[in-house]
Amino acid sequence: PETFRRNLKSILHIGQQHYPFAKFILVAPPPVHHEGRLKYQKERYPNQATGELERTLELSGTYAHAVTQVAEEAGVPCFNVWQEMQDNAPEPMWHAYLSDGLHLSPSGNEFVGQRLVEIIQQYYPELAVHPCSHTGLYGNSNAQSNIPQHGPWHDEILDPQNYCHLFKKEEIN
């Protein structure tokens, strides 16, 4: 974990150095559900399944803690997925956020996506995208944002053979 922490700190520093106007959010790993991981192992590799965990809840928590430390030291927001998943859906409900005990399920992706939207709105409101007031969706031309738009929304491209004129020709700094 100490090597991971040093490497993460270095990656963040390089990003901040080369992209001084970029906004960063560090995201800690999710928890590991032991039983789900072992079940997946047996289903995926029936003849080679060892019955031993290659990752654990404790170890993923150690890495999550390292991410939060780096974020705090660097003064950037952190989304501690490991902690927030368990807080949002106490044992055993957080297991539903994981498809195989490790990777996100559809509900896990929804949880992470919603939390990232909230974190962006909290820490970087100038980057926040607000859903369409009619549909509640983000991916249409009625969604609102202060981010300069340099191209058309997908629903504004009516002729797939003739769309280049819809892109703005301005310098992006």
N, C-alpha and C positions, 0 to 999 in steps of 0.2 A: 503493500500500500504506500510506503514512503516513496518508492520510485514512481508509482502512478501519480502521487501528489506533485512531485517535482516536475514530471512530464506535463501534467495538466497546467501547472503554473507557467511553464515554458511556452506551451501552445497558446495560452491566453495572452501572454506577454507579446509573442510574435504577432498574433492577430491585432492586438491593440497598437503595436508599433507600426505595422504595415497598413492598417486601416483605422486611423485615429478617429474617424467619425462613425465607425460601426458601433452598434449596440450589442452587448453580449449578455447572455443569460446562461449560466452553467446549470446543467441538468444532471442530477444524481441518478444512479441506476435504480430500477425497481427492486422490490423485495423478491426473494426466491421462495417458491412454495415447494417444499421438499417432496411431498407425496405426489404432486402434479408432475414434478420433474422425473421422478422414478417411474411413474406410470407412462410418461412419454417415452422414456428410454426403453421400456419393455415393449411398447407398441412399435416403435420405430426400428429398434434393433433387437428383435426377439431372441436371436441366437447369440448375440454379442453383449447383451445387457449385463452389466456388472452388478447392478443393484447398489452401486456406490455413487454418491452425489459428486458431480464435477464442480458444482457451485452450491453455496449454502446461504441461508438467510443471514447468518452472522457475518460471513465474508462480504456479502453485498452491502450490509450495513456499515462495515468498515470503509468500503469504498465510497459509500454515500456520505459518510462523515468527512472523508478527505475532500470531496467535492465542496461541501459546505464550508470547510475551513479555507480552501483556496478562494472561493467566492467572497467570503468575509474579508480576507486579507487584501483582496484586489478591489473591494468595494463595488462588486457587481452583484446583481440579483441571482439567487439560486432557487431552483425548483427541486426540492428534495423529494423526488418521486417515491423513494424508499419509505420515508416517513409519512408523507401525505396520503399515499394509498392505504396504509395501515390505519391512519387516523380517520380517513374518510369512510372506510368500510371495515370496521373492526373484525377481528378473527371470527369466523372463517370467511367472511364475505369478500375480503380483498382478493381471495384466490380467483374470483371470477374475472378480475382484471388481467389475468395471465392465461394464455392459451395452452401452454405446455409447462407451466410452473416457472417459466423464465421470460418468455416473449409476450408482448401485449396482445390481448384478445381485442375484439371490436369494442367492448365496453372499456377496456384499458386504454385503447387509442382515443376514445371519446373523452375519457377522464383527463388524459394528458393534454389533448388538444384544447379542451375547455380551460384547464388551468393555465396553459401557456397564453391563451387569449387574455385571461385575467391578469397575469403577471405583466404582459406587455402593456395593458391598459394602466396598470398601477405604476410601473417604472418608466415606461416609454410611451406616454399618452400620444405623442406626436406620430407614433407608428401604428396606433390602434386602428383597426378596421371595425366598423360598426355594421351589424347586419341590416339588410333591407327591412324597412319598417313594415312592409306588407307581408313578406314571406318569412322573415326571421333568418334568412340565409345570407351567407357571406359572398357567395360566388356569382353575383349578378350585378348588373349596372346600377342598381339602386342601393348597393352597399356603399357606405360612406367612409372616407379616410382623408387625412391631410397629406398622405404620401403622394408626391407628384405622379400622375399617370402618364406614361409614355406610349401606351398602346391601347387598343380598343379592348373592351370586354368581349368575351366570346360571343355573347348574344348580339353584339353590334356588327359582327362580320356576317353580312348577308350573302356575299358572293365570294366563295372560297378561291375563285380564280382572280379576283380583283380586290385586294385588301390593303396593299402597301400604302396607299394614300391615307389610311386611317392611323398610321403611326406618326407621332410627332417627331419632327427633325430638330431637336434641341440638344444642346450639350448637357451631358450628365456629369456633374462634378463628384 
